């Protein structure tokens, strides 16, 4: 009985430890690299971007850097979930980003 409890505890600690390591890697990612986008468009005051996700990408995985009316989409949280990459669409309000949507806006990211 004691051997069973010890094995169960060791297996649990092993699983929790590996999950914590993967989580800490995704939480501490800070390459601040400009993300290559699958696609993007600016329509009716909204910027819609399409990025690749491996299962853990969300709207908080990026920061939008504005310089005048030039935008860069920068990944700040790594997606290390390991699923097959697939496109994901994210939408941002141009005014919320502090830009004038009546002027031309240039997105500097390259497309895949």
C-alpha positions in Angstrom: 0.0 0.0 0.0 2.8 2.4 0.9 4.6 1.7 -2.4 1.4 2.5 -4.3 1.1 5.9 -2.5 4.7 6.7 -3.1 4.5 5.9 -6.8 1.3 7.9 -7.2 2.9 10.9 -5.5 6.0 10.7 -7.6 4.0 10.4 -10.8 1.9 13.4 -9.8 4.9 15.5 -9.0 6.5 14.5 -12.4 3.3 15.5 -14.3 2.9 18.8 -12.4 6.6 19.7 -12.8 6.5 19.1 -16.6 3.3 21.2 -17.0 4.8 24.0 -14.8 7.9 24.1 -17.0 5.9 24.4 -20.2 3.7 27.1 -18.6 6.7 29.1 -17.4 8.3 28.9 -20.9 5.1 30.3 -22.4 4.7 33.0 -19.7 8.2 34.3 -19.9 8.7 34.6 -23.6 10.0 38.0 -24.6 11.6 38.0 -28.0 9.7 41.1 -28.9 10.0 40.0 -32.6 7.7 41.3 -35.2 5.2 38.5 -36.0 4.9 37.2 -39.6 1.2 37.4 -40.4 -0.9 35.0 -42.4 -3.0 38.0 -43.5 -4.3 41.4 -42.3 -6.8 44.0 -43.2 -8.1 47.4 -42.0 -11.8 47.8 -42.4 -14.3 50.2 -40.8 -12.0 51.2 -38.0 -10.8 47.7 -37.1 -7.6 45.9 -37.7 -8.1 42.2 -38.3 -4.9 40.0 -38.3 -4.6 36.4 -39.0 -1.7 34.6 -37.2 -0.6 31.0 -36.8 -1.4 29.3 -33.5 -0.3 26.0 -32.0 -3.1 26.1 -29.5 -2.2 28.7 -27.0 -2.3 32.0 -28.9 -4.7 34.7 -27.8 -5.2 38.4 -28.1 -2.8 38.9 -25.1 -0.1 37.1 -27.0 0.7 40.3 -28.9 1.3 43.9 -28.4 0.6 46.4 -31.1 3.3 49.0 -31.4 2.2 52.3 -33.0 4.7 54.8 -34.5 2.7 57.6 -36.1 0.3 55.7 -38.3 2.6 52.7 -38.7 1.7 49.5 -36.8 3.8 46.5 -35.8 2.3 43.4 -34.4 4.8 42.0 -31.9 4.5 38.6 -30.2 5.1 38.8 -26.4 3.9 35.4 -25.4 5.2 32.2 -27.0 2.8 29.6 -28.2 4.5 26.3 -27.1 1.4 24.1 -27.0 2.6 21.9 -29.8 -0.6 21.4 -31.8 -0.6 21.5 -35.6 -0.3 25.2 -36.5 -3.5 26.7 -37.9 -4.7 30.3 -38.6 -6.3 32.3 -35.9 -8.1 35.7 -36.4 -7.7 38.6 -33.9 -9.4 41.9 -34.1 -8.4 45.3 -32.7 -10.1 48.7 -32.7 -7.9 51.2 -34.5 -9.1 54.0 -32.2 -8.4 51.9 -29.1 -4.8 51.6 -30.4 -4.6 55.4 -30.4 -4.6 55.9 -34.1 -6.6 58.1 -36.4 -8.6 55.8 -38.7 -9.3 58.6 -41.1 -5.6 58.5 -42.2 -3.8 55.8 -44.0 -2.4 53.1 -41.7 0.6 51.0 -42.7 1.2 47.6 -41.1 4.9 46.8 -41.3 4.7 43.1 -40.6 5.6 40.7 -43.4 3.1 38.1 -44.5 3.9 34.4 -44.5 
